[in-house]
Amino acid sequence: MNQYWTIPGDNALHESTGTHGAPQSEQNPLVKLDPGLFIWTVLTFVLLLTVLAKFAWKPLLLMLDERNKSIEESLQSAEKARKELENINQESESILMKAKTEAQSIVGEAKTAADNMKEDIVSKARSEAEGQLEKAKIQINVEKDKAMAEIREEVVNLSIHVAEKIIKKNISKEENVELIKKSLDSMEGYEA
């Protein structure tokens, strides 16, 4: 069962650890402090740092600066757009308020115009009614005068008729005139 857990070439790979038959006193060469290896490691690190500084860091820093500038420009343009949007909102609100006040003034003017028109119509109707009333009064007076004239004529005719009867009885002319006058005077008392 142990054979399933083994890796081919396992013994050769792990010889440096000292677990497979090597003496325990030897140290791993990678862990061992060697001044030559240390100097080469430092030199390699400094060389790599110089190459990276010259070829990688400057372009990276330039890219980061450009990215930072583009982000700042984007933020500035977003802030500018936000301010413009606020201005547009304020302008639209002021336009709406102006439209509301204009609408209210138009409604008020329409109401006053309607009230004036109503007053004009009512005054015209009153004047027409008064004119009709005056015409009716005039017509009534004309008809009354006409009726009075007819009554007077009838009274005169009756008076003449009475006078004829009286004349037949031999009344003097003066008595006849006096009798007619009295009859007319009594008729004038009946006028409305």
Contacts in CASP RR format, 6 or more apart in sequence:
PFRMAT RR
TARGET T0000
AUTHOR 0000-0000-0000
METHOD contacts of the structure
MODEL  1
MNQYWTIPGDNALHESTGTHGAPQSEQNPLVKLDPGLFIWTVLTFVLLLT
VLAKFAWKPLLLMLDERNKSIEESLQSAEKARKELENINQESESILMKAK
TEAQSIVGEAKTAADNMKEDIVSKARSEAEGQLEKAKIQINVEKDKAMAE
IREEVVNLSIHVAEKIIKKNISKEENVELIKKSLDSMEGYEA
7 13 0 8 1.000
11 20 0 8 1.000
14 20 0 8 1.000
15 22 0 8 1.000
16 22 0 8 1.000
16 28 0 8 1.000
16 29 0 8 1.000
17 28 0 8 1.000
18 24 0 8 1.000
18 26 0 8 1.000
144 192 0 8 1.000
148 191 0 8 1.000
151 187 0 8 1.000
151 190 0 8 1.000
152 184 0 8 1.000
152 187 0 8 1.000
155 183 0 8 1.000
155 184 0 8 1.000
155 187 0 8 1.000
156 180 0 8 1.000
156 184 0 8 1.000
158 183 0 8 1.000
159 179 0 8 1.000
159 180 0 8 1.000
159 183 0 8 1.000
159 184 0 8 1.000
162 179 0 8 1.000
162 183 0 8 1.000
163 176 0 8 1.000
163 179 0 8 1.000
163 180 0 8 1.000
166 175 0 8 1.000
166 176 0 8 1.000
166 179 0 8 1.000
167 176 0 8 1.000
171 179 0 8 1.000
END
